[in-house]
Amino acid sequence: MANLVRAALVQATWTGDTESMIAKHEEHAREAAAQGAKVIGFQEVFNAPYFCQVQEAEHYRWAEAVPDGPTVRRMRELARETGMVIVVPVFELEQSGFYYNTAAVIDADGSYLGKYRKHHIPQVKGFWEKYYFKPGNLGWPVFDTAVGKVGVYICYDRHFPEGWRELGLAGAQLVYNPSATSRGLSAYLWQLEQPAAAVANEYFIAAINRVGTEEYGDNDFYGTSYFVDPRGQFVGDVASDRKEELIVRDLDFGLIDEVRQQWAFYRDRRPDAYEGLVQP
């Protein structure tokens, strides 16, 4: 039996300042709610530029507390206003010297459910994230929301299958993957890895990418955000590779049980044989 959840994501261009960037996402969220969406997610560090294209101490200014910082407080108000679950990726300041690439998850009534901290931190040209972020230390939480069980996996994480599986084992039905990935680096993987992860773990994935070029580097963020189902099929069209876009799609969560019964991947796992995977 169908269990439809109307879900949304935003791929956005950088406006030049935090206030207008947040305001723009609030407008997109209100439009998604007007279209009947019950959950929405934004791109990696959505309220800032992708400053990791450079290594400069000035960019620590984008960091704020989670959940008590101004952006998450404002998103809680937005969730109460729209009645939507919201996935909010920001640069988190825990305490002096402790910074994380984080996503807060807010329920449809505005309550703060918790946060995910990005585990895998790249340090390659144009993606100097180890300069800014400590590796995540909160595991792979799955949040009981008004729309179901929602998880988060951030950008570079997507190259590592272990976290996808942790989220599936914890019962995730929908995983948001906020990202900032550029055309020249790994574009050919973008429509390969998340559909494969959706199949292997038998849940829905919302793959979100920035779009456009920004003032701190020449990375060309290529958008093409999408929803993918547990069979690895895109739900509706993939977004533009050049323009900002709000995507709203109906996800049939009933398909999760159908696929898990048909393909039985969880039944046939062999964790007793996987000890070598966790050896250094």
C-alpha positions, -999 to +999 in steps of 0.1 A: +000+000+000+013+035-009+027+056+019+035+088+000+057+115+015+061+147-005+097+158-001+118+187-013+154+198-018+170+231-028+201+235-049+212+272-047+236+298-059+256+318-034+241+353-029+272+370-013+260+372+023+244+350+049+213+370+055+201+370+019+212+333+016+190+323+045+161+345+033+163+328-001+160+294+014+131+305+036+113+315+004+121+282-012+108+264+019+076+283+019+071+275-018+077+238-011+052+239+017+027+256-006+032+226-030+024+202-001+060+192+009+064+178+044+102+176+045+130+197+029+168+197+029+194+222+020+229+220+005+262+216+025+269+247+047+239+262+030+241+297+047+277+303+036+299+301+005+319+269+000+349+286+017+369+253+018+382+262-017+408+282+003+426+278+036+422+311+054+414+317+091+389+345+082+364+318+073+360+306+108+336+335+110+309+314+093+308+290+123+280+290+149+266+269+176+241+240+170+213+241+180+216+275+199+231+296+170+210+320+150+206+299+119+192+268+136+169+290+158+156+307+127+151+273+109+131+261+139+108+290+135+105+282+098+096+246+106+069+257+129+056+281+103+055+256+074+049+224+092+079+208+075+108+187+087+140+206+078+176+193+073+199+223+080+236+219+071+259+245+088+295+251+099+293+242+136+313+257+165+311+234+195+338+253+215+370+272+208+390+250+184+363+224+179+346+229+145+324+204+126+306+201+092+272+195+106+235+191+097+208+198+123+175+180+119+143+199+129+109+183+132+077+197+117+067+213+150+100+232+153+116+209+178+153+202+175+158+164+171+196+163+169+225+166+145+248+147+123+285+155+120+304+147+087+327+117+093+350+118+063+369+150+058+387+156+024+419+175+020+426+179-017+429+209-041+398+230-038+384+210-009+406+219+020+382+207+047+407+194+072+418+230+077+384+238+092+366+206+104+372+179+129+359+144+119+324+137+131+320+119+164+282+114+168+278+082+148+251+079+122+219+089+139+185+083+123+158+107+135+122+099+141+104+127+123+069+136+114+075+120+079+094+089+090+129+080+098+154+105+083+192+103+082+220+125+069+253+118+051+273+148+040+291+153+006+325+134+007+309+108+030+290+094+000+322+078-013+323+055+018+297+027+018+300+019+055+280+050+067+252+044+042+249+009+056+249+022+092+220+044+083+201+015+068+206-007+098+193+021+120+161+021+100+165+051+077+138+055+051+151+088+036+187+100+037+196+136+028+231+139+012+239+177+011+270+184-010+293+209-027+309+190-055+325+204-087+323+196-123+359+187-129+365+165-099+340+137-097+309+147-118+308+113-135+303+097-100+274+119-090+247+099-107+263+066-099+272+065-062+239+076-046+217+054-068+240+025-060+238+033-023+200+035-025+199+001-041+224-015-017+206-001+014+171-001+001+159+034+010+154+068-006+182+093-010+180+131-016+213+141-034+218+179-032+246+198-049+254+235-050+252+252-084+274+279-100+308+294-092+316+314-061+340+341-050+366+320-031+376+297-060+369+284-095+351+253-085+321+249-109+293+234-088+271+215-112+238+210-094+219+181-110+203+173-076+178+146-074+157+120-054+165+084-061+143+054-049+153+020-034+154+005-069+181+031-080+156+050-102+154+088-102+121+101-089+112+126-116+138+146-134+172+155-123+177+192-116+196+217-139+234+217-140+234+255-143+205+270-124+191+273-089+162+250-084+136+238-059+127+201-064+095+186-050+088+149-054+064+123-040+083+094-024+064+061-019+078+048+014+058+016+008+084+007-019+110+002+009+093-028+023+085-041-011+121-040-022+135-054+010+112-083+007+120-089-029+158-085-028+164-095+008+198-078+011+195-073+049+185-109+054+216-121+035+242-099+051+271-117+067+284-094+096+301-125+111+324-125+081+332-088+079+358-084+107+385-073+082+365-042+073+372-026+106+409-034+108+432-003+104 
